[in-house]
Amino acid sequence: VYLTNYNKVVDQSFTGSDGSNNADGIPTYTTVQAAVNSVSSTNTDRVVILVKEGSYEENLQVTNPLIALIGEDSTKTHIFYNTKANVGGDMTKRCAVLVGQNATGFSAENLTIENTYDYQGTSKAGLNGNESADALRNDANNAEYINVRILGYQDTLCANQGTQTYKKCTIEGNVDFIYGNEPRAYFDDCQLVFRYNANKNSGYVCAPKTSASANYGLIFNNCEVTSESSCSGSKYYLARPWGADASITWINCYLGKVLSGTSSNPYSDMSGNLASNARFYEYGSYGPGYAVNANRRQISSAMAENLKANLGWDPAGVSSS
């Protein structure tokens, strides 16, 4: 990415003291956390932070508003952390990157966020067999992620709460790799990729909770569900309801061959919650993982367009505010 207007720089090769100016007169930091921490909690203007190419091993926490992280390259600007000490435990501690509730208007673009925990896929691993190791947790309103690679295995993306948009992102995992307690999340033109594990050749894309009074939870528009080449069999599903009123809508999404084994019913029950009672809907699905039957409830084109037009916030206007 080529930026001409930014407020701060993160460059791990910088030899000056954190916050001192580089040769261009821009305050520069060696870690993403230091740059983020330099933004005031009372900040009212968007602060753009350019993150230079590099591998940044950080347990990053963003707590202040209107921060924009922009990487030089989505594959070469890598923020990662192995939260193995907290795997399967406290949801606020097991994530590599936490965007807190007060980080209103946060945005990230052209970078990779990864939890590098070594997923085992066995009942003896993690905390009593729970290997939840989130790459990203978002609790903020008006958050936006553009061309971001979000990588993990179990519970990769906790779109936990708040209004949030994902555009042209790649999200990889195998078990409930997109979930959250009360998200209002819109995914546009994203790649959702099942990762293979020899001990657990199965998985679920989504497992959300949604309050009964909410009009929607997760919306996927023009997205693709695919997999790594070794994924096979009939145990890969689109979703299961973590909460009884879980809400997911798939609009014009490509469903790859990894879902062909469950195409008759790509939704599974969870924790006593029946998939048949959840609000799982589709419009315009296509590809080898799609089928027409009573288990796959359809909405009309008008209903799909009305849903997108009445999100309650403007996904296109987040980063420009």
HUSULDA-V609742 format. One record per helix or strand of 3 or more residues. SS is the DSSP state (h for helix, s for strand). FROM is the first residue (numbers start at 0). LEN is the number of residues. Records with the same first field share a line. If there is no record, write none. Layout:
SS = FROM-LEN, FROM-LEN
//
This chain:
s = 7-3, 26-3, 46-5, 53-4, 59-3, 66-5, 76-5, 96-3, 106-9, 135-3, 142-9, 160-7, 169-4, 177-3, 181-7, 190-4, 202-6, 217-4, 223-4, 235-5, 246-5, 278-5
h = 31-6, 83-3, 256-6, 274-3, 300-9, 314-3
//
